[in-house]
Amino acid sequence: MPTMNRRTLLAAGLATAAVPAVAACGGSSSGTSDGPLQFILSGDANQGGGYAAMVEKYQEETGVVVEIVDVPYDDLETKVRNAAKANDLPALGRMPAVDPVWLDRTVDLADIAAEVKPIEGMVAADEDGKVPALPSDLTAVGMFLNRDLWDEAGVEYPTSIDDNVWTWDEFLEAANTVREKTGVKFSLTMDRSSHRLNSFLYQHGSEGLALSEDLSQYAADDAAVEALERFVAMNDDEVMPRSVWLTEEDPNAMFKTGQVTAYYSGSWQIADFIANIADFEWIGVPMPAQPEQATNFGAAAQIVVFEGTGQEEQALDFVSWLYSPENYAEISRIAGFLPATEGIEVSYDDRQEDFDLYNAAIAASPAFVGEGKTRELELQVSGAAAPLSGDPLRDETVKAIAGDVSVADAVTTALDQLNESLA
């Protein structure tokens, strides 16, 4: 299990700067040490604003210009792949994952990793000891309640892992009671993502669709099918709205507009809720355990330095500066990050109790969660797996909710797709 006694996490502050949008990638910096360091990423006002603030600080301290290339998330992967093929990569990037298309175009970050000490399981080296990426920050799955609705209904809820945490049976009974007493539409909504769904499987005693220790095969246990059966049944337009998973209705908007009693999402929502929920009080609560108290956590993105730009040393200097304790704590505060390195203490502006809860949930998770994250990252840096075109567990679960396939067949098909990526 990754080491979890790292630091007290306080609540997320808000970004103070917006990220400038730049159309090009690479440009004049490719292959030369002249010009600004281009840094490609996809950032909202909080995350992107954090990086914008830090590059401004870096220029003030060093005189070196780091130019942020902010592109839509859905376009980021394609843009960098095309840049790699055209030999026009930026100096560095914040990428969703390590991509085999440009893996061999990355600079080794092993020395920086040894210095900053990423949390165990959040960094991996290839067979030659090269570390192609560092985790930008940590995210974890969690649950939020519309506190006003629960208090109006007079229904109690746990507020810390140390409490007698509820089971899923108990949570659903309580949430349904709140729905009925307050007249809202639904008891619960969950983001349409396997990242959230996997934590639900973990809590029901399953290891999910897990990668083997030798990275050769994905497999699922019986508990995964049983838990997924329950999840599909919950999408009944009373407990959960079918529209979120079937037609991609926005669960975030549902929660903000008071249509649901509870929202199953994650730590990245805290800064948004601080800024944008004014009509009711909300609270983070422990997720149900049946029998496992577990979250799903991992690196939100990967910081990489690209090779062949002529600016490798300058980019490494910037990354080393960014991950220094003082600067990494500062961007974590501005952007609402959970730091992904050891020993970082962050003084957030608000909601300390919510981030403390995520920290406790990570620490309470069973060992197989962290072990699985390590294997997935090792697979990425090995370059042995082809990128997936979709999200097999999510996509097959959607079919099961629609009634097009059985849950057992959905799991089988998702495993087939995952194992095909290994071939």
N, C-alpha and C positions, 0 to 999 in steps of 0.2 A: 504494500500500500504506500502511495506517496506520502512523504512527511507532511503533516498538516498543522503542526504547532508553529506556524511561521510568524504571523503578526496579527495584531488586532486590526480588523478592517472597519473603517468608518464609512459613513454613507456618502453617496455620490454628490459631487458638486456639478455645476453646469458649465458648459464651455463658454468662453468669453470671446471667441473669435471664429469667424467662418472660414472655410477652406476655399481658396480661389480655384476656380475651374480653369484648367488649361487643356487645350484640345490636343496638343501633340504629345508624343512620347519619344524619348531619346533625343532627337533633334541635334543641335550643335554640340551637345555634350558627348555624343557617341564617339568613342575612339580617341578622345582628346581630354587633357586635363583642364582645358579652358572652359569657361561658362559655368553656370550654376549647376549644383547637384540636383538632378530631377528625381523626385520621390513620388512614385505612383501609389495611389490608395483610393479607397472608396470610403468616405466618411460622412456621417450625419453631423448635425450641429454640435453634438457633444464630442464624439470621437474625432471627427475631422478638425473640430475647433481646438482640441487638445494639441494635435500635431501642428496646427497653424501657429499656436502660441509658442510652441517649443522651437520651431524653425526661426521665428522672429527673435527669440532669446538667443539662439545659437549665432545668428548673424551679429547681434549686438556684442556678444562675447568674443567672437572669432573673426568677424568680417566675412565669413564664408556664407554665400547665398545658397539656401536649399529651396528649390522651387517645387511646390506641391502640384502634382498632376492628379486632380480629383475627377474620377470617372464613375458613372453609375455602376453599382455592384454587379448587375447582370452582364455588363460589358467588360469587366476588369479582366477576367480570365482570357477572353478572346483577344483583347487588346495586347496583353503581354505576350501571348503566344505568337501573335503576328509580328510583334516587335522583335522577338527572338529569331524568328525565321528571316526577318529583314536585316538582322544584325544592327538593330536600332533600339537596344534596350536602355531604359533609364538607369541611373546610378543605383537606385535601391527601390524596394517596394514593400508594401504591407499587403500580403496576398492571403486569400482564403485557405490555401493549402499549398504544399510543395507539389509542383506539377512536373511530371517526367519530360514534358516538352522542353522545359528550360532548366531542369535540374543540373545538367552538366555545365550550365552557364552561371553558376553561383560561386561566390567566394566563400572559403572556409571561415566559419565564425567560431571555431573551437576555442580559440584563445579568449574571446570575449565571453563565451559561455562559461568557461572555467572561472572567470573573474566574477561574473554577476550571479552565477548559480541559479539557473531556472529551477522552478519547483520540480521535484522528481516526477518523471513521466511526461514532462512537457517539452523535452528536447531529446533528440536522438542523433547518433552518428552513423554514417554508412560503414561498410566493412573496412574501409581504409582510415577510419577515424575522423572523417570530414563531417562537420556540422553545417549543413547548408542553410539552416534557418533558426531563428530564435522566436519564441512565443511573444507576441505583442502584448497580450494581456489575457486574463483568465475570465471565463464565463461559467456560470452554473445555473442549472434549472431550479425553479422555485415557484411558489404559489402566493398569489395576492388575493386578499378579500376586500370587498366593498364593506368597510367596517360599519358604515352607517346602517346598511341593510341588516347585517348580523346583529347589531345592537338593537335596532328597531324590533327585530323578531325575538330578541331575548335569548339567542342561541350562543352558547359559549364556544370558544376555540382556543387551542394552545398557541402560545406565543414564543416558545423556545424549545430547543431540542431536549432540554432537561425536563420539560413537562412530560406528563403521561401522553405521549403523542398518539393521535388518533389513527385508527386503521382506515382503509378505504371504505369499509362497510359503515363505520361511524361517520366519516366525513360526508359520504353521500346522503346518509340519513339526515345529518345536520343541514347540509346545503339544500336538500329538497324541502326541508321544513322552512328555511329562510325564504326560498322561492315562493312557497305556498302562502306564507304569512304576509309577505310584502308585495306579492303580485307581479314580480319581475318575470321576464320571459324564461330564463334558463338558470340552472344551478351552477353550471361550469362551462368554461370554454378553454380549449387548449390550442396553442400554436400548431399549425399544419406542418409538422416537422418530425422526422425520426429522432432528432436530438431530444425533443421533449418526450416522444413516445418511448424511447429506450429507457428513460428514467422510470416511467410507469411500469415497464417490464421488470426492471431491477427491483422495484418495490414489492413486486409480487413473487420474488424469489427466483427470477430468471436472470441468466447472464446475457440475455438478448441474442442477437445474431452475432455470435462471437467469433473472432479470428483465432485460429489455433496458435500454440506457442511457436511452431516452426514457420508461421506465416503462410501456410500452404492451403488452408481451407477455412471457410466459414461454416458454422453449424449452429443449430438452435436446439434448446432443450424443450421438454414437454411443457414446462411452466411458461415458456414464451407463447405457445399457442393458446394456453388457457387464459393468460393475461390479455392477449390480443382479442380473444373472444369477448371478454368483459368490456374492453374498450369499444369494440364495434357495437355491442349492445347498448352502451351508454349514449351513443349518437342516435337518440330517439326523438329529438326535437322537444324534449322536456328537460332531461338531465343535461344534455349537450345539444347545441344546434348543428344539424347535419350540414348546413350551408358552409360552415368554416372549412371542413375537410372536403366536401363535395364540390363547392363552387368558389372556394377561396375568399369568402367573406372575411373581413378583417376582424380578428378576435380582439386586438388592441382597441379598436374603435368601439366594439361591443362593451368592453369593460369600462372605458372612459365615459360612455353614455349611459351607464347604469343599467344595462340590459341583463347582466349576469351577476350572481353573488360572488363568484370566484373565478380567477384567471390563472391558468397553469402556463407560466412563461419562464422568465429568468431575470438574472441580475441586471442585464442591460436595460431593463425597463425603468429602473429606479429614477435615473436622471430625467427621463421623459415624463414620468408621473409627477415628479416634483414640479416641473415646469408647466404641465398641461392639465392636471386634474385640480380643479378648484371647487367643484360642485358637491363633493363628498369626501369623507375621510377614508383613506385606504391603509392597509397594513399587510406586511409580509408575515406569513405563518409557515410553520413546518409542513412539509408534504406528508401525506398519509404513508403508513408503513404496513405492509401486509405480506410477509412479516418484516421486510427489510426497510430500515431507514436509509434512503439512498437518494442522491442527486446524480445528475449527469454533468460532468464538468470537463473542461478542456480549453485549449488555446483558441481565442477568438479569431486570431489571424497569425500569420508568420511574417517576420521581418527578414528580408533577404537583401544581400548586396550582389549586384550582377557583375559578371566578368566581361571584360572586353570593352569597357567604356572609356578607359584611360583615367578613370576617377576612383578606382578601387580604394586607394589609400585614404582619400578624402572621405569617401563614404564610410569606411571602417571607423575613421575618427569620429564621425557624426554618431554612428550607432553606439560606440563606446561611451560617448558623452551622454547620449539619450538614456542609457541604462545605468548611469551612475546613480547612486541612491537618492541624492537630492533631486535630480532632474526626473528620474522615473517616478518618484513620489509626487512630484509636481504635475506631471501629465496624468497620473492616475487620479489626482484630485480634480483636475480640470475636466477630464473626459469621463469621469465616473467609472474608471477601470478597477477591477480586482487585479492587483499586481501579479505577474507570473514569475517573479523571482523571489528568492528567500530574503528575509530580513528587512523588508520595506515597510515602514510605518507611514501611513497616509492620514493627514488631517483633512477629512472631507468637510464640506460645509453643512451637511444635513443628513438625516436618516441613518445615524450610526447603527441603530438596532437592526436595521434591515441587512446591512452588510455583515454585521456580526452573525446574523442568522445563516447567511450563505456560507460563511467560513465554518460555522459549526456543522452545517449539513455536509460539506465536503469531508470534514474530519470524521463524521459518523458513517460515511459510506463504506460498504464492504470492499475488501482488497481487490476483488475482481474488476471493479470499475476502473481504478487506476492502472491495473495491469493491462486491461483492454486498450486504454488510451496509449500506453507505451507501444503496444504491438501495432496499432494503426499508424502511429508516427514512424515506427521503424519500417513499415511497409512503404510509406510515402518516400522516405529518404533513400530506400533501396532502388527506387525506380522500377520495381518489379510489377506494379499493377497499372493497368490502363485506367484513365479517368472515367468515372461513371457519367453517363449522360443525364441521369436523373437521381432520384432518391428511392432505391428499390423498396425499402420497408414502407416508406410513406405512400408511394404510388400504389403498391399492392394493397395496402390498408384502405386506401380510398376505394378501390374496386370492391373490397369486402363490405365496406359500409354501404356502397351502392347496391349490394346484393348480386354483383356480377360473378363473384367467386367465393368459395368457402374460405374461412380463415386459415385452415390447414393448407389449402392450395396457395393462398397468398404468401404464407411463410416459405413454402417450397419454391415458388417462383422468385421471391426476393433472394433466397439463398443461391439459386441457380445464376441469377444475374451477378451477384457479388462474386461467386466463384469463377464465372466467366471472365471477370475483370482481372483475376489472378493469372489466367492462362495467357 
